[in-house]
Amino acid sequence: MSNEEKNTVIDDQIKVLTPKDLASDQDVRWCPGCGDYSMLSQLQRTLPEVGVKKEDIAVVAGIGCSSRFPYYMSTYGFHGIHGRALAIASGLKVSHPNLTVWVATGDGDCLSIGGNHFIHALRRNVDINVMMFNNQIYALTKGQYSPTSLHGQKTKTSPTGVIDHPFNPMLIGLGAEGTFVARSMDRDPKHLKEMMLAMYYHKGTSFIDVLQNCVIFNDGAFDVYTNKETRDDNVIYLEHGKPLVFGKNRDKGIRLDGFRTQVVSLNDYSESDLIVHDTKSKELAFILAHMNDQPGFPLPVGIFLDIERSTYEDELEQHVQSAIEKKGAGTMRSLLYDGQTWDIDNGSN
Amino acid sequence: MATTVETADGRKTKSVQFVEVDDVTIRFAGDSGDGMQLTGTQFTSTTAQVGNDLSTFPDYPSEIRAPSGTLYGVSGFQIHFSSRAIHTPGDRFDTLVAMNPAALKVNLKALHEGGSILVNTDSFDAKNLKLAKYDVSPLDDDTLRGYNVYPVPITTLTAKALEETGLSPKEMARSKNFFALGLLYWMYNRPLEATLAWIQEKFGKKPMVAKANELALKAGYSFGNITEVFSVQYNVRPAKLPAGTYRNVTGNEATALGMVAASVKSGLPGFLGSYPITPATEILQELSRRKNFGFKTFQAEDEIAGVCTAIGAAFGGSLAYTTTSGPGMALKTEAIGLALMVELPLVIINVQRGGPSTGLPTKPEQSDLFQAVMGRNGEAPVPVIAACSPAGCFYGAYEASRIALKYMTPVILLTDGYLANGSEPWLLPDESELADISVPFASNPETFKPYERDDHLSRPWAVPGMAGFEHRIGGLEKQHITGNVSHDPMNHQVMVEMRAKKIAGIADDIDDQTVFGPAEGDLAIVGWGGSYGAIRTAVERLQEENKSVAHIHVRHLNPFPKNLGEMLRRYKQLLIPELNLGQLAFLLRATYLVEPITFNKVQGLPFTPSEIEQKANEILNTL
């Protein structure tokens, strides 16, 4: 959708918002250089473009550095408790389906203490937009390993290296039957904003794993993916309908050899030999999510899966409406006098 | 009075004695698969419509189908009905229906001397006798001497009645509880119509099952009518209850109705976030079939999500609830603290059960009072209300909702398994009798401050979607008035004290404590929650003996009613019976420096009036 088209969606009555209108009066207190700033500014740029009213936006968060996000937006905001952002957001959206609900959560908040709510939100497909700020570290508690920390990573609670095997957020998102699963990076604001727009327009739970650099406790964790020198050879951008090409000289691609992915040179193969990305294919999404488990493969970034399934709140609303059609809208009298009643007169029956 | 009826063969006649009684307690008992809960519920429904006052108590194992014939697999349903007003399901029973030897063994000790026993002799075989640990059949030795025993081959007779249906013996046996019910209807002179109508409604889509149950019910009734062994028919006249329309409700049903009523009255959409847990689950079930009230239910992935979805819904402008029992309460604790910090209305309903930990899931206890009043991190005051009877759960849920909305606070309602599953006739209120519910919606965006307070210290409620009121809230300490995050030392002092004062101030908004009986005197029995009925019955009996005994039933446990402390000091002694080790006694001692005598029972069973009466007499004798 072009910008012109989007603007026509905007009601004339609505004041056209600017990114500035979405900034609250509170000082932003993230560390200088933190990747969270990029996320904040991209969301503030995205929302004015989609033409949603400010009062219809709610940002919900759990606990952690990134979960301070709602305080910096001038919309409705809710800073919850550790791990519970998705449960709070689900209740909000289900009870009030007109709202546009965004969730700011971290790798610890979302995948560790809040892991249960995460998988259940995805399978229910409540129409909320989940931004997981993944810095592979517990930052607000000052540097302990998280469920996405790499095997062997040294942190304050793993001085001799992490023994846990890390979660692959894409696989959890897909495994929990998410309908929109994507990845982006704090250092690629253009891509980030593109993803946020797609999340907004996706009906159902949209989940994005954003690789976010923690300058204090895990600086440079994603350098190989974000540094201009190494980025193009280590990242592959997924675009629906396009072949999987990457490399500084765009001379490499991904093809399928049976069920396995293979990095090939475009000197030996043509683009027609490569996988053409399909965001509607669950099978391909799983293959791509596994791809960079192996050395020598680029990290896929972009939308892995974007499919349609009815949302929880829509179905619930339909159940409410059909109950009203069937039984009539409930009143106090129909409530109290429901079922078997009997009358007693004059105190003696 | 005696009447003569013709017997089955049409030749002989039998004489039936017709006896008027005021008060009857029956216990239906059998395997957990024998349908005793259903039989009890049907007897209750019919008895309610006959116009008796009644009170019921189901007592079932936590296993769904415990191995058949075992002592621990016995499921019971007790109904106490009367021509007078009554408050409990009865201490001991007059009639025991025992569908197998285990049911007889488990329940015999609570049967009145000289009471009646209806046994299904078909189940008294070697295997079942062994499972019930009887060496010799109790039907063949002296075990049942002194009781009126009615040995009836219920399974055989049911099969005979269903002969022409073509059902298999196993299918026929399933209707045997209806045979027993029919027989009891004859013994207590109740009409069959209500149950016949219910069978049609319930099994209409399975005509064979409906037919079988109908035939069994009628066969049981006829068996009483024509068999020589049944020579007495009892009659319990309708009770003199206040005029009006009644329905029979269990505590969990009434709780659900109170929630919907508050939603209707306040004009707010209802929302329940909950996770199934015994004995609270029926509230979620009840509400999930009332969607035509716009009341949404959300079966969450866990207890924490139950309360957190409710908090999200409250933020979104719903009248939000979460329902649970003790272990679930423990899991919700942190979120309840969040709700009080963000000052959103939320009602948390704890249907208490035996604890700690998993404890006794199906058995009643009142041991979560400390947890409700004190069980959170930080200075975290939450209003606590307790329901006193099955129908009282309606008013408890309604009052909790009213306070939650008016004061923008989480409120805890305590009920228990005894109230939740017990039932009684409920005189339906007129809509105009229900208290008004005020909702403190923010009104002026120009002057709106999220934590500015009204005259009762409540903050304004601004809901997403309301333009000009956008604001942020969360669990971090709030700056007074603006609601911004604040770590300022003096601000924290102000806010902690403000929250405490707001909750304490609710004492000005609740009914004064009332007393049943003398305003001063020898003894006041002080109680809360589900022990209301047993205490009230005991106090009525003591008062009939002209003893100076009062009953003070405390509904509001935080804050206490303003006049409670002064009231407690007007009696020489205070007795506090509780199904815990003295939690209300502890709170009253700490709050008012009184010295109550505690009476604590933690057996997974409710108090009986006699226990309380006896304890009171012991105290009175020392005065």
Boltz contact constraints between the chains, C-beta under 6 A:
constraints:
  - contact:
      token1: [A, 55]
      token2: [B, 465]
      max_distance: 6.0
  - contact:
      token1: [A, 55]
      token2: [B, 467]
      max_distance: 6.0
  - contact:
      token1: [A, 55]
      token2: [B, 470]
      max_distance: 6.0
  - contact:
      token1: [A, 58]
      token2: [B, 464]
      max_distance: 6.0
  - contact:
      token1: [A, 70]
      token2: [B, 472]
      max_distance: 6.0
  - contact:
      token1: [A, 71]
      token2: [B, 472]
      max_distance: 6.0
  - contact:
      token1: [A, 74]
      token2: [B, 470]
      max_distance: 6.0
  - contact:
      token1: [A, 75]
      token2: [B, 470]
      max_distance: 6.0
  - contact:
      token1: [A, 76]
      token2: [B, 464]
      max_distance: 6.0
  - contact:
      token1: [A, 76]
      token2: [B, 470]
      max_distance: 6.0
  - contact:
      token1: [A, 77]
      token2: [B, 472]
      max_distance: 6.0
  - contact:
      token1: [A, 78]
      token2: [B, 315]
      max_distance: 6.0
  - contact:
      token1: [A, 79]
      token2: [B, 474]
      max_distance: 6.0
  - contact:
      token1: [A, 81]
      token2: [B, 334]
      max_distance: 6.0
  - contact:
      token1: [A, 81]
      token2: [B, 338]
      max_distance: 6.0
  - contact:
      token1: [A, 81]
      token2: [B, 475]
      max_distance: 6.0
  - contact:
      token1: [A, 84]
      token2: [B, 308]
      max_distance: 6.0
  - contact:
      token1: [A, 87]
      token2: [B, 305]
      max_distance: 6.0
  - contact:
      token1: [A, 87]
      token2: [B, 308]
      max_distance: 6.0
  - contact:
      token1: [A, 87]
      token2: [B, 309]
      max_distance: 6.0
  - contact:
      token1: [A, 88]
      token2: [B, 308]
      max_distance: 6.0
  - contact:
      token1: [A, 88]
      token2: [B, 311]
      max_distance: 6.0
  - contact:
      token1: [A, 88]
      token2: [B, 312]
      max_distance: 6.0
  - contact:
      token1: [A, 90]
      token2: [B, 309]
      max_distance: 6.0
  - contact:
      token1: [A, 91]
      token2: [B, 273]
      max_distance: 6.0
  - contact:
      token1: [A, 91]
      token2: [B, 309]
      max_distance: 6.0
  - contact:
      token1: [A, 91]
      token2: [B, 312]
      max_distance: 6.0
  - contact:
      token1: [A, 91]
      token2: [B, 313]
      max_distance: 6.0
  - contact:
      token1: [A, 92]
      token2: [B, 312]
      max_distance: 6.0
  - contact:
      token1: [A, 92]
      token2: [B, 315]
      max_distance: 6.0
  - contact:
      token1: [A, 92]
      token2: [B, 316]
      max_distance: 6.0
  - contact:
      token1: [A, 94]
      token2: [B, 298]
      max_distance: 6.0
  - contact:
      token1: [A, 95]
      token2: [B, 271]
      max_distance: 6.0
  - contact:
      token1: [A, 95]
      token2: [B, 313]
      max_distance: 6.0
  - contact:
      token1: [A, 95]
      token2: [B, 316]
      max_distance: 6.0
  - contact:
      token1: [A, 95]
      token2: [B, 318]
      max_distance: 6.0
  - contact:
      token1: [A, 96]
      token2: [B, 316]
      max_distance: 6.0
  - contact:
      token1: [A, 99]
      token2: [B, 464]
      max_distance: 6.0
  - contact:
      token1: [A, 116]
      token2: [B, 301]
      max_distance: 6.0
  - contact:
      token1: [A, 116]
      token2: [B, 302]
      max_distance: 6.0
  - contact:
      token1: [A, 117]
      token2: [B, 305]
      max_distance: 6.0
  - contact:
      token1: [A, 120]
      token2: [B, 301]
      max_distance: 6.0
  - contact:
      token1: [A, 319]
      token2: [B, 291]
      max_distance: 6.0
  - contact:
      token1: [A, 320]
      token2: [B, 291]
      max_distance: 6.0
  - contact:
      token1: [A, 320]
      token2: [B, 294]
      max_distance: 6.0
  - contact:
      token1: [A, 323]
      token2: [B, 291]
      max_distance: 6.0
  - contact:
      token1: [A, 323]
      token2: [B, 292]
      max_distance: 6.0
  - contact:
      token1: [A, 324]
      token2: [B, 292]
      max_distance: 6.0
  - contact:
      token1: [A, 327]
      token2: [B, 292]
      max_distance: 6.0
  - contact:
      token1: [A, 330]
      token2: [B, 292]
      max_distance: 6.0
  - contact:
      token1: [A, 330]
      token2: [B, 293]
      max_distance: 6.0
  - contact:
      token1: [A, 332]
      token2: [B, 264]
      max_distance: 6.0
  - contact:
      token1: [A, 332]
      token2: [B, 431]
      max_distance: 6.0
  - contact:
      token1: [A, 335]
      token2: [B, 260]
      max_distance: 6.0
  - contact:
      token1: [A, 336]
      token2: [B, 428]
      max_distance: 6.0
  - contact:
      token1: [A, 339]
      token2: [B, 247]
      max_distance: 6.0
  - contact:
      token1: [A, 341]
      token2: [B, 245]
      max_distance: 6.0
  - contact:
      token1: [A, 341]
      token2: [B, 247]
      max_distance: 6.0
  - contact:
      token1: [A, 342]
      token2: [B, 49]
      max_distance: 6.0
  - contact:
      token1: [A, 342]
      token2: [B, 246]
      max_distance: 6.0
  - contact:
      token1: [A, 343]
      token2: [B, 245]
      max_distance: 6.0
  - contact:
      token1: [A, 344]
      token2: [B, 241]
      max_distance: 6.0
  - contact:
      token1: [A, 344]
      token2: [B, 243]
      max_distance: 6.0
  - contact:
      token1: [A, 345]
      token2: [B, 243]
      max_distance: 6.0
  - contact:
      token1: [A, 346]
      token2: [B, 243]
      max_distance: 6.0
  - contact:
      token1: [A, 347]
      token2: [B, 240]
      max_distance: 6.0
  - contact:
      token1: [A, 347]
      token2: [B, 243]
      max_distance: 6.0
  - contact:
      token1: [A, 348]
      token2: [B, 240]
      max_distance: 6.0
  - contact:
      token1: [A, 349]
      token2: [B, 51]
      max_distance: 6.0
  - contact:
      token1: [A, 349]
      token2: [B, 238]
      max_distance: 6.0
